[in-house]
Structures are given as C-alpha cells and as structure tokens.
Amino acid sequence: MGILCTVSRGGYTESFHVAYAVAVDEAGEILLSCGDPDYLTFIRSSLKPFQAAAALDAGAHEAAGFSSEELALMCSSHNGEEVHVKTAESMLNKIGLDASAYECGKHPPYHRKTRYQHLKDGVEWTALNNNCSGKHAGMLSLAKKLGADPKGYTEQDHPVQKKIFEKLSEITGQNDFPTGIDGCSVPAPIMSLKTVAGLFQKLAAGTDPSLHKLFDAMSSHPYLIGGEKRFDTDFINVMKGRAVAKVGGEAIRGIGIKTEDGKSIGIAVKILDGAQRPAPAALITVLDQLGILSEKESEALSDYSTIKLTNHRNICIGHITAEIQKS
C-alpha cells in the first residue's frame, strides 16, 4: 500500500491524494517501500543535481569560475526572486552570454511578492525569471567547455545532453532511458522510484567528486534551491548540512541524507495525481517512519507534517495529513 494523504475541512474529509515512496541504502537495498518501488515516472526537475554533475565532470564550472552559490542555482527550481535572477545573470556573464541564449522559455516568478511588484513596476519577464535558469546556465557553460555550438543545447542529440545521459548511465548503471520533453524543453527521462532514490543516495554519499561538490553547494545555500516559503529550502536549512531535497514537476521529490553512522540514504516520493500540496506531509511521514529526524528537526518541520489550509482571509479551514497504509 502507499501513503494516504487526507485533505480535511472543518474536521471532515474532503479529498485524498495517494503517494508512493521508497528509501534505499548504500547497497541499493530497500529500507522502506510504500507502494510500488518499481513505479515508473518522469524524474523532472529532481534530476537537476545530476544534470549539473555532467558539467562539473567536464570542468565547465572551473572554466567559467562559478561560485558555490552558482553551483547551487544549477540544481534549483527557484522562485525567481531578485537573488535568483542576479545569480543566473552572473553565470551568463561569466560565460559571455545573455538571456537570449536560453532555450528554457520564460514565465512569471513563482514568488508572489516579486511577481506583483514586477506587474506594478511594468517589469518585463525574461528567461532569467524561469525557475530553471540556473540549470540552463550550467548547460550553456558545458556547451562552451565542450566547444559546441550552444544553439540547440536542449536537443537530445546535442553534445550537452549526450554528456548528461552518459553521466546518468554512469551513476545508475542503466543505458537506455525513455524520455519526454520537460517544461524547460530539455529531455526528461523516465525511471523507477527505486532508481530515483538510488540517485539521491549517491548524491549524499560523497563518493562521486562532482556530486559531493553539488551536495555541499545545495546544503550551504538552501535559499537558492527554492526561496521563500519553499519546502526544499526550509528542509535543507533545518537539516544543517546532512540532507538535501529536490522537487520536480508533477510532485516527484528526491532526498539525499547523511546518517549519523557516516552512511547515506536516498528517498524518492511521488504523489500519483501530480498534486504538490500534500508532498511535504508525505515525505515527513516517511522520514518519521525511518526515524531519520531528531526531535528538534521534527519540531522545526511541524508545519509540513500537518499542513494548514487557509482561505483568502487567512482563516484556517482545514489540514493535510499523511499516513502510511497497512497492507
């Protein structure tokens, strides 16, 4: 059975969401499985640290002179706040390009205050506001390092994407991944939840130099991973260097955790209907089941274990909770 996420209003059940989750150890053995660990799904933006690793393997970050903050942005799905936009702009400047080189498209900032301020000031949104702008700056740096024409870097047969899939095969041991097209136009591979969990175990393990550097960048600069009122940012902050989380579209999330005994665990959680709203509660339920969180960490993340729902007057009208279903 999976994880049942219950949406209540006024003490009555209004809706349900179902999640699958799997946790694996360093040997790839399953520590916990809620639902089908072989469930196939698009990894979406949870892939970003591993896409970034291909650029680091090639030395693109060193050639560009990217800072630790800029490495973190390569792994982020950010809010489009000023700090995110400025960091992406800095990355482009370092490789001699501007936003016109992006092939990710543009959308309004996720951050409500920033979006409203832009509307008020008549600011025109660009691809720098795209939540994937850091990832794409990293891909463009890889194109430059490879001496490849940056045009078409989002196409699957471009040298940039070939390097990324080579890295993905190296990490997973798999050679063929069915793909679709992600929201930012790059190839989006399909893989099992167990494979996603294995990727994040390796991100936390510290054995791969590029992944180790990216884990440190993500854990050192959590605000760049999401931003204000974003679960990944708050979770990484609370975990203080021993864990990272990375959300993806349609409610997939990967988590890499360093344990107290010096080992590492990877977790993948997927809300089957793609709704993001119950995802944090499902993850906290998994972490509680595994005994990962300290009492202090649990308390700091309590707003996510039971998610308060409010109306337009900020009145609490219900909650979202999650519970592992017994078979």
PLY file of the C-alpha trace (Angstrom):
ply
format ascii 1.0
element vertex 327
property float x
property float y
property float z
element edge 326
property int vertex1
property int vertex2
end_header
0.00 0.00 0.00
1.00 3.61 -0.43
0.73 6.75 1.66
-2.75 8.20 2.04
-2.79 12.00 2.20
-6.05 13.28 3.63
-7.40 16.77 2.99
-9.88 17.86 5.66
-12.17 20.86 6.00
-13.91 21.66 9.26
-12.93 18.28 10.64
-14.45 16.35 7.71
-12.56 14.58 4.94
-12.87 16.43 1.64
-10.22 14.86 -0.63
-7.49 12.24 -0.84
-4.11 12.01 -2.55
-2.03 8.81 -2.76
1.77 8.77 -2.67
4.35 6.09 -3.34
7.73 6.25 -1.65
10.91 4.20 -1.44
14.11 4.53 0.59
17.37 2.74 -0.27
20.72 2.30 1.47
24.28 2.34 0.13
23.95 -1.21 -1.17
20.79 -0.30 -3.08
18.70 -2.37 -0.69
15.20 -1.14 0.07
14.83 0.16 3.62
11.21 1.19 3.22
8.69 0.85 0.43
5.24 2.40 0.42
3.55 1.32 -2.79
5.45 0.04 -5.83
9.22 0.78 -5.74
9.38 -0.04 -9.45
6.72 2.54 -10.31
7.91 4.40 -13.41
7.73 8.18 -13.54
9.41 11.18 -15.09
12.08 12.48 -12.69
11.55 16.03 -13.96
13.47 18.74 -12.06
14.60 16.30 -9.38
17.24 15.43 -12.00
18.93 18.84 -11.80
21.83 17.92 -9.49
22.74 15.06 -11.82
22.46 17.21 -14.94
24.75 19.69 -13.20
27.21 16.90 -12.36
27.91 16.37 -16.06
29.07 19.98 -16.34
31.29 19.60 -13.27
32.80 16.37 -14.59
33.84 18.25 -17.71
35.35 21.11 -15.68
32.86 23.63 -17.05
32.34 25.19 -13.62
36.06 25.79 -13.16
36.46 27.20 -16.67
33.59 29.61 -16.01
34.70 30.47 -12.49
31.32 29.59 -10.97
30.95 30.19 -7.24
29.40 27.77 -4.76
26.20 29.85 -4.92
26.12 29.47 -8.69
26.60 25.71 -8.40
23.60 25.63 -6.06
21.50 27.54 -8.59
22.36 24.92 -11.22
20.45 22.45 -9.01
17.50 24.70 -8.19
13.88 25.25 -9.14
13.86 28.76 -7.78
11.20 31.35 -7.04
12.56 33.96 -9.44
13.35 36.35 -6.60
16.00 39.01 -7.15
18.79 36.90 -5.67
17.96 34.04 -8.05
17.81 36.25 -11.12
21.03 38.08 -10.23
22.86 34.79 -9.66
21.73 33.39 -13.03
22.71 36.66 -14.72
26.16 36.43 -13.14
26.57 32.92 -14.51
25.72 34.04 -18.03
28.12 36.98 -17.78
30.93 34.62 -16.81
30.43 32.56 -19.97
29.96 35.58 -22.23
26.26 35.08 -22.97
22.96 36.73 -22.09
19.36 35.60 -21.63
18.82 35.38 -25.39
20.90 32.19 -25.35
18.40 30.45 -23.09
16.08 27.82 -24.59
14.02 27.30 -21.43
11.32 29.87 -22.16
10.03 32.44 -19.70
7.33 32.50 -17.07
6.36 34.81 -14.19
8.30 34.45 -10.94
6.84 31.84 -8.60
7.39 34.31 -5.75
4.12 36.20 -5.31
5.59 39.42 -3.91
8.16 39.62 -6.70
5.55 38.89 -9.36
3.17 41.57 -8.06
5.99 44.11 -7.77
7.03 43.41 -11.35
3.46 43.94 -12.53
3.25 47.18 -10.58
6.58 48.43 -11.99
5.96 47.23 -15.53
8.96 44.88 -15.46
9.05 42.52 -18.43
9.75 38.93 -17.51
12.61 37.13 -19.23
14.05 33.62 -19.19
16.12 34.70 -16.17
12.89 34.51 -14.16
12.39 30.91 -15.25
12.82 28.56 -12.30
15.28 26.54 -14.41
17.55 29.45 -15.37
20.41 28.19 -13.20
20.28 24.74 -14.73
20.32 26.19 -18.23
23.26 28.48 -17.44
25.10 25.35 -16.34
24.21 23.59 -19.58
25.42 26.56 -21.59
28.70 26.50 -19.65
29.07 22.84 -20.59
28.47 23.66 -24.27
31.21 26.28 -24.10
33.62 23.90 -22.35
32.96 21.24 -25.00
33.50 23.75 -27.81
29.98 23.02 -29.05
27.56 25.46 -30.65
25.22 26.44 -27.79
22.30 26.62 -30.18
20.09 23.58 -29.75
21.68 22.59 -26.41
18.27 21.34 -25.26
18.04 18.77 -28.07
18.71 15.15 -27.13
21.39 14.70 -29.81
23.33 17.80 -28.72
26.73 17.14 -27.06
25.44 18.72 -23.82
22.55 16.28 -23.46
24.73 13.37 -24.53
27.15 14.17 -21.70
24.25 14.36 -19.25
22.90 10.97 -20.24
26.39 9.48 -20.12
26.63 10.71 -16.52
23.19 9.34 -15.74
24.20 5.94 -17.09
27.42 6.03 -15.08
25.53 6.70 -11.85
22.65 4.28 -12.37
24.22 1.52 -14.44
21.36 1.85 -16.94
21.97 2.66 -20.58
18.56 3.41 -22.01
16.01 5.82 -20.61
12.68 6.53 -22.27
12.25 10.29 -22.46
9.70 13.02 -22.88
10.25 16.78 -23.03
10.40 18.73 -19.79
8.72 22.09 -19.16
12.01 23.84 -19.88
12.46 21.92 -23.17
15.27 19.51 -22.17
14.89 15.72 -22.38
13.08 14.30 -19.34
13.94 10.66 -18.60
11.58 8.10 -17.09
12.89 5.86 -14.30
11.65 3.84 -11.35
11.22 5.36 -7.92
13.91 2.99 -6.66
16.31 4.39 -9.28
15.48 7.96 -8.24
16.13 7.04 -4.62
19.45 5.49 -5.65
20.50 8.69 -7.39
19.91 10.71 -4.24
21.71 8.17 -2.08
24.75 8.72 -4.29
24.29 12.49 -4.07
24.61 12.23 -0.29
27.29 9.53 -0.23
30.24 11.79 -1.06
31.97 9.19 -3.24
31.47 10.99 -6.55
33.52 14.24 -6.53
31.06 16.23 -8.64
28.00 15.09 -6.69
29.85 15.75 -3.43
30.58 19.34 -4.51
26.96 19.86 -5.53
25.62 18.40 -2.27
27.81 20.86 -0.37
26.65 23.75 -2.56
22.98 22.86 -2.09
23.31 22.39 1.67
25.35 25.60 2.03
22.94 27.80 0.03
19.41 26.46 0.60
17.71 29.75 -0.29
18.99 29.43 -3.84
17.41 25.96 -4.19
13.87 27.33 -3.84
13.37 30.53 -1.92
10.83 31.99 0.49
8.19 29.54 1.76
9.59 26.63 -0.25
9.83 23.21 1.35
13.21 22.27 -0.10
14.79 25.46 1.24
13.24 25.06 4.69
14.10 21.35 4.88
17.75 21.87 3.89
18.02 24.71 6.41
16.69 22.55 9.23
18.91 19.58 8.35
22.05 21.76 8.61
24.29 20.08 6.06
23.22 16.48 6.42
20.43 16.34 3.85
19.16 17.91 0.64
15.80 17.70 -1.12
14.89 18.48 -4.71
11.37 18.76 -6.04
10.28 18.07 -9.59
7.16 18.69 -11.64
4.07 16.56 -11.06
5.06 16.09 -7.41
8.20 13.97 -7.60
10.89 14.62 -5.00
14.27 13.12 -4.20
16.02 13.33 -0.84
19.64 12.52 -0.01
20.52 12.10 3.68
23.79 11.56 5.53
23.16 9.36 8.57
24.82 9.66 11.96
26.86 6.50 11.35
28.55 8.04 8.31
26.38 6.29 5.73
23.78 7.67 3.35
20.17 7.06 2.40
18.22 8.04 -0.70
14.46 8.58 -0.76
12.03 9.16 -3.61
8.42 10.26 -3.09
5.80 10.65 -5.82
2.25 11.93 -5.43
0.44 9.84 -8.02
-2.02 12.52 -9.16
0.77 15.12 -9.51
-0.53 17.45 -6.80
2.24 19.29 -4.98
0.23 20.32 -1.93
0.43 17.02 0.05
4.02 16.20 -0.91
5.79 17.62 2.18
3.43 15.78 4.54
4.07 12.50 2.69
7.84 12.99 2.93
7.79 13.86 6.64
5.73 10.71 7.24
8.42 8.63 5.50
11.21 10.30 7.50
9.31 9.67 10.74
8.84 6.01 9.81
12.57 5.68 9.18
13.44 7.51 12.40
15.59 9.99 10.46
14.59 13.21 12.17
15.65 14.32 15.62
13.04 15.74 17.96
14.35 19.23 17.25
14.21 18.69 13.47
10.68 17.28 13.68
9.54 20.28 15.65
11.13 22.69 13.18
9.33 20.95 10.28
5.98 20.52 12.04
4.24 22.97 9.71
4.92 20.48 6.92
3.90 17.30 8.76
0.42 18.73 9.24
-0.15 21.33 6.55
-2.57 24.12 7.48
-5.02 25.20 4.80
-6.22 28.80 4.82
-8.75 30.77 2.83
-8.39 34.21 1.26
-8.85 35.87 4.65
-6.08 33.72 6.11
-8.59 31.77 8.22
-7.57 28.16 8.87
-10.23 25.99 7.22
-8.56 22.59 7.25
-5.41 20.49 7.11
-3.47 17.98 5.04
-2.06 14.95 6.85
-0.39 11.76 5.61
-0.39 8.19 6.84
1.29 5.03 5.58
-1.39 2.49 4.74
-1.01 -1.02 6.13
-1.20 -3.91 3.67
0 1
1 2
2 3
3 4
4 5
5 6
6 7
7 8
8 9
9 10
10 11
11 12
12 13
13 14
14 15
15 16
16 17
17 18
18 19
19 20
20 21
21 22
22 23
23 24
24 25
25 26
26 27
27 28
28 29
29 30
30 31
31 32
32 33
33 34
34 35
35 36
36 37
37 38
38 39
39 40
40 41
41 42
42 43
43 44
44 45
45 46
46 47
47 48
48 49
49 50
50 51
51 52
52 53
53 54
54 55
55 56
56 57
57 58
58 59
59 60
60 61
61 62
62 63
63 64
64 65
65 66
66 67
67 68
68 69
69 70
70 71
71 72
72 73
73 74
74 75
75 76
76 77
77 78
78 79
79 80
80 81
81 82
82 83
83 84
84 85
85 86
86 87
87 88
88 89
89 90
90 91
91 92
92 93
93 94
94 95
95 96
96 97
97 98
98 99
99 100
100 101
101 102
102 103
103 104
104 105
105 106
106 107
107 108
108 109
109 110
110 111
111 112
112 113
113 114
114 115
115 116
116 117
117 118
118 119
119 120
120 121
121 122
122 123
123 124
124 125
125 126
126 127
127 128
128 129
129 130
130 131
131 132
132 133
133 134
134 135
135 136
136 137
137 138
138 139
139 140
140 141
141 142
142 143
143 144
144 145
145 146
146 147
147 148
148 149
149 150
150 151
151 152
152 153
153 154
154 155
155 156
156 157
157 158
158 159
159 160
160 161
161 162
162 163
163 164
164 165
165 166
166 167
167 168
168 169
169 170
170 171
171 172
172 173
173 174
174 175
175 176
176 177
177 178
178 179
179 180
180 181
181 182
182 183
183 184
184 185
185 186
186 187
187 188
188 189
189 190
190 191
191 192
192 193
193 194
194 195
195 196
196 197
197 198
198 199
199 200
200 201
201 202
202 203
203 204
204 205
205 206
206 207
207 208
208 209
209 210
210 211
211 212
212 213
213 214
214 215
215 216
216 217
217 218
218 219
219 220
220 221
221 222
222 223
223 224
224 225
225 226
226 227
227 228
228 229
229 230
230 231
231 232
232 233
233 234
234 235
235 236
236 237
237 238
238 239
239 240
240 241
241 242
242 243
243 244
244 245
245 246
246 247
247 248
248 249
249 250
250 251
251 252
252 253
253 254
254 255
255 256
256 257
257 258
258 259
259 260
260 261
261 262
262 263
263 264
264 265
265 266
266 267
267 268
268 269
269 270
270 271
271 272
272 273
273 274
274 275
275 276
276 277
277 278
278 279
279 280
280 281
281 282
282 283
283 284
284 285
285 286
286 287
287 288
288 289
289 290
290 291
291 292
292 293
293 294
294 295
295 296
296 297
297 298
298 299
299 300
300 301
301 302
302 303
303 304
304 305
305 306
306 307
307 308
308 309
309 310
310 311
311 312
312 313
313 314
314 315
315 316
316 317
317 318
318 319
319 320
320 321
321 322
322 323
323 324
324 325
325 326
